[in-house]
């Protein structure tokens, strides 16, 4: 995910929850166990990441509960990795995507986090720790699945551990299962496969995401949906597979299939809201933004499954002393419920479901996490109605969506070659 803005508003503005929604557990005194111990020391944590979790509301709540000042350093996904590799002394905590770890780990610039210091570690969803749902069902593992890169061999080591250890690479913050967005009012028939993105029926009305490592996996899901090819691992293609995938995209582009190749979050919202596109790669908050305009837009479950992503907190190898203590305290706070509920309300998923549930209204949890009919209207953070009472979340429950993952965002072994070929597609 590279987006930093949503529907004309920054995502830090978009990621809000109302006082009423948070009152159940987010009010003063409702969350305990975080004494105001840091205020006298005036600890400031420089928080490097994209704007996904960088909301003023979270920073204000951390200040209120812990006395810790959060200083956001918002950059793009690519810039996050670059900072870790070249300027590891310019941040105190980083929120990075798991797929970036294959680039970051060999640098030695991230220290392993002690699982024993993470109060809720044993309650982190097994999606991350075991690659399975709470009921034990295994999840699709193509690409850089988080559990493959969750553990380090040693605290300051540069290698991933094949089996669980006490040293953690990233403590999960948010994750989601992505699919295609559609305009059912304009399509007027069922959409069940990723292959529809390349269906000539939607010539000039389709759009694909122009971020190479993500867009090519969307294309691969389309190709599998067409029955053209079954990839052993969509997240780690061979050169021949990359060539075939790009050739398919170029053929579609030259035939006029794509209205646009979007890279900016606002553009994805505007394309769908205007009706210029009726089917395209999308992110969950973009669908929410279109709905907030009163326009019918669906995040469509598809038979080939979802493409998933996940982010987590990491610590620079140089962090020590009171700042290291403060970073652990902040991470523990983040997993304690308020922040998880805050993010769940946007359609994301939190790392510790049990604490987030306690910080949400029962009807919210039923809608967002259980896939049940909304007992009341579901409101956006800005107070706009995004789902009417009686409606259900696109894709249903947490188990249905996360259990339907086909692949995870990744960095391929042939990443440089893939990017070069993707650029040929863009230029075609």
DAWODA-V829997 format. One record per pair of residues at least 12 apart in sequence whose ideal C-beta (glycine too) atoms are under 8 Angstrom apart, sorted by sequence separation. I is the first residue (numbers start at 1). J is the second residue. D is the distance in Angstrom with one decimal. If there is no record, write none. Layout:
BEGIN
i/j/d
I/J/D
I/J/D
END
This chain:
BEGIN
i/j/d
58/70/7.3
84/96/7.0
127/139/6.3
148/160/7.3
151/163/7.3
153/165/6.6
155/167/5.2
229/241/7.6
259/271/6.7
268/280/6.8
287/299/4.6
315/327/5.7
340/352/6.2
344/356/5.4
357/369/7.3
363/375/4.2
377/389/5.3
59/72/7.0
151/164/5.5
152/165/6.5
154/167/6.2
221/234/7.0
268/281/7.5
340/353/7.7
363/376/5.4
374/387/5.6
376/389/5.4
378/391/7.5
80/94/6.5
131/145/6.0
150/164/7.9
151/165/4.7
153/167/7.3
180/194/6.6
220/234/4.2
268/282/5.9
272/286/7.4
364/378/7.5
374/388/7.1
375/389/6.5
80/95/7.6
81/96/7.1
152/167/4.2
187/202/7.9
229/244/6.6
268/283/7.2
272/287/8.0
284/299/6.0
337/352/7.6
340/355/6.0
341/356/4.9
345/360/7.3
374/389/5.2
80/96/5.3
84/100/7.9
94/110/7.6
131/147/4.2
151/167/6.5
152/168/7.2
180/196/7.5
260/276/7.5
273/289/8.0
335/351/5.9
336/352/7.9
340/356/3.2
341/357/8.0
344/360/6.5
353/369/7.2
373/389/7.9
374/390/6.4
73/90/7.4
80/97/7.9
130/147/6.2
131/148/7.9
151/168/6.5
152/169/5.7
180/197/6.2
217/234/5.3
220/237/7.4
259/276/5.4
260/277/7.1
269/286/5.1
273/290/5.0
282/299/6.7
335/352/4.8
373/390/5.4
374/391/5.5
54/72/4.5
73/91/5.9
85/103/7.2
128/146/4.8
129/147/6.3
150/168/6.3
151/169/6.9
217/235/6.6
259/277/5.0
262/280/7.2
265/283/7.3
268/286/4.9
272/290/5.1
313/331/5.4
337/355/3.6
341/359/3.7
373/391/6.8
374/392/7.3
81/100/4.8
85/104/6.8
88/107/7.8
127/146/7.3
128/147/6.0
150/169/5.9
262/281/7.5
336/355/5.5
337/356/5.6
340/359/6.8
341/360/4.6
345/364/6.5
373/392/5.5
54/74/5.5
77/97/6.3
80/100/7.0
84/104/5.1
127/147/7.8
149/169/5.9
150/170/7.3
228/248/7.3
269/289/4.8
273/293/5.5
335/355/6.5
344/364/7.8
367/387/7.0
372/392/6.8
88/109/4.1
129/150/6.7
197/218/7.3
216/237/7.5
223/244/7.8
265/286/6.4
269/290/5.8
313/334/7.2
337/358/5.4
338/359/5.3
344/365/8.0
347/368/7.2
371/392/5.8
81/103/5.6
85/107/5.3
88/110/8.0
128/150/6.0
223/245/6.3
273/295/5.5
337/359/3.9
371/393/5.7
45/68/6.1
47/70/5.3
49/72/7.9
51/74/5.0
77/100/7.4
81/104/6.3
84/107/7.0
272/295/7.6
341/364/8.0
345/368/6.8
43/67/7.6
44/68/7.5
45/69/7.2
47/71/6.6
49/73/7.4
50/74/6.7
85/109/6.7
146/170/7.9
194/218/7.3
198/222/5.1
273/297/7.8
344/368/5.4
371/395/7.6
42/67/7.9
43/68/5.3
44/69/4.3
45/70/5.7
46/71/5.0
47/72/5.3
48/73/4.5
49/74/7.0
50/75/7.0
84/109/5.4
197/222/5.1
220/245/5.8
223/248/5.9
272/297/5.8
344/369/6.9
367/392/7.4
368/393/6.2
371/396/3.5
372/397/7.9
43/69/7.0
44/70/7.8
45/71/6.8
47/73/6.3
49/75/7.5
50/76/6.6
84/110/6.7
146/172/6.9
216/242/7.3
219/245/5.3
222/248/7.9
367/393/5.9
371/397/3.4
40/67/7.7
42/69/7.2
44/71/5.4
46/73/5.7
48/75/6.9
50/77/5.8
194/221/4.0
195/222/5.4
370/397/5.3
371/398/7.6
38/66/5.5
39/67/3.1
194/222/4.6
195/223/7.9
198/226/6.9
369/397/6.7
370/398/7.5
36/65/7.5
37/66/7.6
38/67/4.3
146/175/7.5
196/225/7.7
216/245/6.0
219/248/6.8
369/398/4.9
371/400/6.2
36/66/6.9
37/67/7.0
38/68/5.0
50/80/6.7
194/224/7.2
195/225/3.3
216/246/7.6
219/249/5.4
34/65/4.7
36/67/4.9
49/80/6.0
194/225/4.2
195/226/4.4
34/66/5.5
48/80/6.2
193/225/4.1
31/65/6.8
26/61/7.2
48/83/5.8
129/164/7.3
346/381/7.1
28/64/7.5
48/84/7.8
345/381/6.9
15/52/7.5
15/53/7.5
12/51/5.0
16/55/6.8
312/351/7.9
11/51/4.5
15/55/4.5
17/57/7.0
112/152/4.1
10/51/6.2
11/52/6.4
16/57/5.8
54/95/7.8
114/155/7.6
208/249/7.5
12/54/5.2
13/55/7.9
15/57/7.5
48/90/7.4
53/95/5.7
102/144/6.5
112/154/6.7
11/54/8.0
12/55/4.6
15/58/8.0
48/91/3.7
52/95/7.2
101/144/7.3
112/155/4.2
12/56/6.2
46/90/7.0
47/91/7.2
99/143/7.0
105/149/7.6
111/155/5.8
112/156/7.2
128/172/5.1
46/91/4.6
47/92/7.4
48/93/7.1
49/94/6.3
50/95/7.2
99/144/4.0
111/156/6.0
112/157/6.9
353/398/7.4
4/50/6.0
5/51/7.7
46/92/4.7
47/93/5.3
48/94/4.5
49/95/3.2
98/144/5.8
215/261/7.8
347/393/7.9
3/50/7.5
4/51/4.5
45/92/4.6
46/93/7.4
47/94/7.9
48/95/7.1
49/96/6.9
102/149/7.1
105/152/7.7
121/168/7.6
124/171/7.6
125/172/7.7
2/50/7.0
3/51/7.9
44/92/8.0
45/93/5.5
47/95/6.9
98/146/4.6
101/149/4.6
108/156/6.8
124/172/6.3
127/175/7.2
1/50/6.6
108/157/8.0
349/398/6.5
108/158/5.0
116/166/6.3
118/168/7.3
121/171/7.8
198/248/7.4
208/258/6.2
1/52/6.6
98/149/5.8
107/158/7.5
115/166/4.9
206/257/5.5
207/258/5.8
210/261/3.9
98/150/8.0
106/158/5.3
114/166/6.1
115/167/7.4
203/255/6.9
204/256/5.5
206/258/5.7
207/259/5.4
209/261/7.7
210/262/6.2
211/263/6.4
105/158/5.9
112/165/7.9
114/167/7.0
115/168/5.4
118/171/6.1
203/256/5.4
204/257/7.3
206/259/6.5
207/260/4.8
208/261/6.0
209/262/6.3
210/263/4.4
349/402/7.1
105/159/7.1
112/166/8.0
113/167/6.9
114/168/7.7
198/252/5.1
203/257/5.5
204/258/7.8
205/259/6.0
207/261/6.9
208/262/7.8
209/263/7.3
105/160/6.5
112/167/3.0
113/168/4.4
200/255/7.0
202/257/7.3
204/259/5.5
207/262/5.4
112/168/6.2
113/169/7.8
112/169/6.9
200/257/7.1
113/171/6.2
288/346/7.0
101/160/7.7
110/169/6.8
198/257/6.3
209/268/7.7
288/347/6.1
12/72/7.7
287/347/7.8
207/268/7.4
285/346/5.8
12/74/7.6
284/346/7.4
285/347/6.4
218/281/5.1
284/347/4.0
105/169/7.0
207/271/5.7
284/348/7.1
215/281/6.9
214/281/7.8
101/169/5.7
101/170/6.9
4/74/6.5
207/277/4.6
98/169/8.0
205/276/7.4
206/277/6.2
209/280/8.0
4/76/7.1
98/170/6.2
205/277/5.5
206/278/7.6
207/279/7.9
208/280/6.8
209/281/3.8
205/278/4.7
206/279/5.3
207/280/3.7
208/281/5.2
2/76/5.3
96/170/6.5
143/217/7.1
205/279/6.8
206/280/6.1
207/281/6.8
2/77/4.8
1/77/6.4
2/78/7.4
202/278/6.2
202/279/5.4
225/302/7.4
95/173/5.8
225/303/7.4
225/304/5.1
224/304/5.5
221/302/7.7
197/279/5.9
196/279/6.0
197/280/7.4
221/304/5.1
197/281/7.6
221/305/7.5
221/307/6.5
181/268/7.8
191/279/6.9
292/380/4.9
142/231/7.6
183/272/6.2
186/275/5.9
218/307/6.5
291/380/7.9
306/395/7.8
143/233/7.1
217/307/5.3
292/382/7.0
142/233/4.8
143/234/6.6
144/235/6.3
181/272/5.9
187/278/5.3
142/234/5.3
143/235/2.6
183/275/6.5
186/278/4.6
187/279/6.9
288/380/6.2
292/384/4.1
142/235/5.0
143/236/7.2
214/307/7.3
301/394/6.7
142/236/7.9
183/277/7.8
292/386/5.6
300/394/6.8
301/395/4.5
308/402/7.5
183/278/4.4
291/386/4.6
299/394/4.0
301/396/7.4
306/401/6.6
1/97/7.1
182/278/6.5
183/279/7.5
291/387/7.4
298/394/5.5
299/395/6.6
182/279/5.0
308/405/4.5
181/279/7.4
288/386/5.4
306/404/5.3
307/405/7.7
310/408/7.2
180/279/6.0
181/280/5.8
301/400/7.8
305/404/4.9
306/405/5.0
307/406/6.6
308/407/7.2
309/408/6.8
310/409/8.0
180/280/6.7
181/281/7.6
301/401/7.7
305/405/6.0
306/406/6.2
307/407/5.5
308/408/4.9
309/409/4.4
180/281/6.5
181/282/3.2
305/406/3.1
307/408/7.5
308/409/7.2
180/282/6.5
304/406/5.9
305/407/7.6
307/409/7.0
178/281/7.8
179/282/7.7
301/404/6.9
178/282/7.5
178/283/6.2
181/286/6.7
178/284/7.1
181/287/5.1
176/283/7.8
287/394/7.4
176/284/5.7
194/302/5.2
181/290/7.5
191/300/5.3
193/302/5.8
185/295/8.0
192/302/6.3
193/303/5.7
194/304/5.0
185/296/4.5
191/302/7.5
192/303/5.5
193/304/6.5
183/295/7.7
184/296/5.8
183/296/6.6
99/213/7.4
183/297/6.1
184/298/5.5
182/297/7.4
183/298/8.0
181/297/5.9
182/298/5.3
181/298/7.0
181/299/5.8
182/300/5.0
180/299/7.8
181/300/7.1
53/173/5.5
179/299/5.9
180/300/5.3
52/173/7.8
53/174/6.5
179/300/5.8
52/174/6.2
179/301/6.5
180/302/6.5
179/302/5.6
179/306/5.4
178/306/6.0
179/307/7.4
177/306/3.5
178/307/5.0
177/307/7.5
178/308/6.9
177/308/4.9
178/309/6.7
176/308/6.8
175/308/6.6
176/309/6.3
175/309/6.5
175/310/3.7
174/310/7.5
175/311/7.0
174/311/5.6
172/310/6.1
173/311/5.0
172/311/7.3
173/312/5.5
172/312/4.5
173/313/6.0
170/311/7.7
171/312/5.3
170/312/2.9
171/313/4.7
169/312/7.6
170/313/6.1
171/314/7.9
170/314/4.9
169/314/6.6
171/331/5.5
156/317/6.2
173/334/6.8
146/310/4.9
171/335/7.3
140/305/6.2
143/308/8.0
261/426/6.2
146/312/7.6
140/308/7.7
174/343/5.2
173/343/7.8
242/412/7.9
176/347/7.1
176/348/5.4
234/406/7.3
235/407/5.2
242/414/6.2
253/425/6.6
175/348/7.2
176/349/6.2
234/407/4.6
235/408/6.2
174/348/4.3
175/349/5.4
233/407/7.8
235/409/7.5
236/410/6.4
250/424/7.2
254/428/6.3
174/349/6.6
235/410/3.5
237/412/5.9
239/414/5.7
242/417/6.4
246/421/4.5
250/425/5.3
253/428/5.4
174/350/6.7
175/351/7.9
236/412/5.0
238/414/7.0
242/418/5.1
246/422/6.6
249/425/4.8
174/351/7.8
235/412/6.8
236/413/5.9
237/414/6.6
173/351/6.6
236/414/8.0
239/417/5.9
243/421/6.8
246/424/6.5
250/428/4.5
172/351/3.9
242/421/5.4
246/425/5.2
171/351/7.1
237/418/6.9
128/310/7.3
221/406/6.6
221/407/7.6
220/407/7.8
217/407/5.9
217/409/7.2
217/410/7.7
214/409/6.0
213/409/6.6
213/410/6.9
213/411/6.5
213/412/7.4
113/314/7.6
113/315/6.1
213/415/7.2
216/418/6.2
110/314/4.8
111/315/5.3
110/315/6.7
111/316/7.0
213/418/7.4
110/316/6.6
111/317/4.5
212/418/6.3
213/419/7.9
216/422/6.1
109/316/6.1
110/317/6.3
212/419/4.9
215/422/6.9
109/317/5.5
111/319/6.9
2/211/5.7
108/317/6.2
99/309/7.5
104/314/7.8
118/328/7.5
212/422/3.9
98/309/8.0
117/328/5.1
124/335/7.5
212/423/7.7
97/309/6.2
98/310/4.9
120/332/7.2
97/310/6.8
98/311/7.1
118/331/6.6
119/332/4.9
97/311/5.1
98/312/6.3
118/332/6.6
96/311/6.5
113/328/7.8
117/332/7.9
120/335/4.4
95/311/5.6
96/312/6.8
119/335/7.2
120/336/7.1
179/395/7.2
210/426/6.5
95/312/7.2
118/335/7.2
119/336/7.7
95/313/5.9
96/314/5.8
113/331/7.7
177/395/7.2
94/313/7.1
95/314/7.9
134/353/7.9
93/313/5.8
94/314/4.8
93/314/7.4
94/315/7.5
93/315/6.2
94/316/7.1
92/315/7.7
128/351/6.9
92/316/7.0
125/349/7.9
177/401/4.7
91/316/6.4
177/402/5.8
93/319/7.9
125/351/6.3
89/316/7.2
92/319/5.9
124/351/5.1
125/352/7.1
177/404/6.7
88/316/4.6
124/352/5.8
125/353/5.9
177/405/5.5
88/317/6.8
89/318/5.8
123/352/5.0
84/314/7.8
88/318/6.3
92/323/5.5
120/351/7.9
123/354/5.7
84/316/7.6
120/352/4.7
123/355/7.3
92/326/8.0
93/327/5.2
92/327/6.1
120/355/6.5
93/330/6.9
93/331/7.8
11/265/7.5
7/265/7.9
8/266/6.4
53/311/7.5
68/326/5.4
5/264/7.6
6/265/5.8
7/266/6.7
52/311/6.5
5/265/5.2
6/266/7.7
66/326/7.9
70/330/7.5
2/263/7.4
3/264/7.7
4/265/7.0
5/266/5.6
8/269/8.0
68/329/6.9
3/265/3.5
7/269/4.6
49/311/7.6
68/330/5.8
137/399/7.6
146/408/7.3
6/269/7.2
66/329/6.0
139/402/6.5
145/408/4.9
66/330/6.8
135/399/7.0
139/403/6.6
140/404/7.9
142/406/6.6
143/407/4.5
144/408/5.4
134/399/7.7
140/405/4.3
142/407/3.8
143/408/3.7
144/409/6.6
133/399/5.5
137/403/5.6
139/405/5.3
140/406/4.8
142/408/6.8
143/409/6.2
144/410/4.0
66/333/6.0
140/407/6.1
141/408/7.7
143/410/3.6
144/411/6.7
62/330/6.3
65/333/6.2
140/408/7.7
142/410/8.0
133/402/6.4
133/403/5.5
14/285/6.2
62/333/6.3
11/285/6.9
14/289/7.4
127/402/5.9
61/338/6.0
45/323/6.9
61/339/7.6
6/285/5.3
7/286/7.4
43/322/6.1
3/283/6.5
6/286/7.0
43/323/6.4
41/322/6.0
45/326/5.9
58/339/5.7
1/283/6.7
3/285/8.0
7/289/3.3
45/327/6.2
3/286/7.9
6/289/5.4
7/290/7.7
43/326/4.3
58/342/6.6
7/292/7.0
45/330/6.1
57/342/6.9
7/293/7.7
53/339/7.5
55/342/7.4
38/326/5.8
53/343/6.9
38/329/6.9
37/329/7.9
34/329/7.5
52/348/7.9
34/332/7.9
34/333/5.6
34/336/7.2
33/336/7.0
31/336/6.0
31/337/6.3
31/338/5.8
1/309/5.9
102/410/8.0
103/411/6.1
99/408/6.9
102/411/5.0
1/311/7.8
98/408/7.5
99/409/4.6
98/409/7.9
99/410/4.8
100/411/7.1
25/337/6.0
26/338/4.7
97/409/6.4
99/411/5.4
25/338/6.8
26/341/7.0
22/338/7.0
25/341/7.3
26/342/7.9
22/341/6.8
22/342/7.2
17/341/7.1
21/345/6.6
17/342/5.0
15/342/7.0
15/343/7.0
17/345/5.3
31/359/7.5
15/346/5.6
14/346/7.2
25/358/5.5
26/359/5.8
24/358/7.9
25/359/3.9
24/359/6.6
25/360/7.9
24/360/7.0
22/359/7.0
24/361/5.8
21/360/7.6
21/361/6.4
21/364/6.8
21/379/7.8
18/379/7.3
18/381/7.0
17/381/5.8
16/381/3.5
18/383/6.9
15/381/6.7
16/382/6.9
14/381/6.4
14/382/7.8
9/382/7.9
END
